[in-house]
């Protein structure tokens, strides 16, 4: 899905995230509101979310953050850096596993 938000690959200070993260949160909040007001049952909601790939898109955010941590690391063997990157990758796996159980 393309948005009107400006995309710049050269942004370094997180300015793109300052625009995109709130937009993503707003979209998820709209989805939650639609689920609350709609008449669909639990299985229909979960299947629609799975079909749309919401969980995979959310997991990719954590994967990308993990990659950025490792790319920015001065020492890829630094324990604290690796722990941070592993925790982010683990969060991505948790999101994927959560949908497997639904």
N, C-alpha and C positions, 0 to 999 in steps of 0.2 A: 504494500500500500504506500503510495507516495503522498507526502503531505506538502503543505505550503512552506514548511520550515526550511530555511536556507541550509543547505548541506555544504560544508567546506572541509576538505581533507586536511587543510593546513592549519586548522584551529588547534592551538596548543594548550590554552588555558582552561579548557572545559566549557567554553562558551556554547558550543553546540549541545552539550549535555544540559546546560541551563535552560535551553529551549526544548529539547526533545524529551528529557525525563519527565517534566511536568505534563507534557502532551501525552506521553504513554500512560502516566498515572491517571490522567483525566479520561482517557479512552477505557481503561480498565474499570474506573468508577462508573462510567456510563453503562458498561456491560453489566456490572453488578446491579445497578439500578434497573436495567431492563429485565434481568433475571428475577428480581424481587417483584416487579409489577406484572411479569408474564405469567401465563398459566401452564408453562411446561413443567414436567416432573423432573426429578433429579437425573434420571438416565438420559433424557433428551438433552438436558443442559450439558452434562459431561460429554456426551457424544458430539455435540455441536462444538464444544471447546476443543476436543481432540481433533475433529475434522478441520477446524480452522488452524490448528497448530499453535495455539496460544502457549502451551507449555514448552514447546520447542523454541519458540521465539524468546520466551523469558529465560530459558536455560542458556540460549546463545549469548545473552547479555552477560551472564556470569562467566561463560567460557571466554568471551572477548576481554572481560576485565582481568581474568587470570592470565591470559596471553600478554596483556599490556604490562602487568606487574613483572612478568618474566622478561619481557623485551626491555623494560626500563632498568632492570637490575644490573648493577655494576659487576656483581659476582653471582652467577647463576647457582652457585653452591652455598650461598648465604642461607642459613637455616631459617631466619625470620622471613626472608623474602619468599623462599620456597613454601613455608607454612602458609603465608598469606595467599599465595597463588593456589596452593592445594585446597585451602578452605573455599576459595571462590569456585574452583572446579568441582569440589564436593557439593556445593550448593546447587550447581547446575545438575549434577547427578540426582540430588534429592528432588528437584522439581520434576525431572523425568520419571523418577520412581513413583512419585506421588500420583502421577497420572496413570501409571501402570496398575496401581492398586484400586483406582476408581472404576 
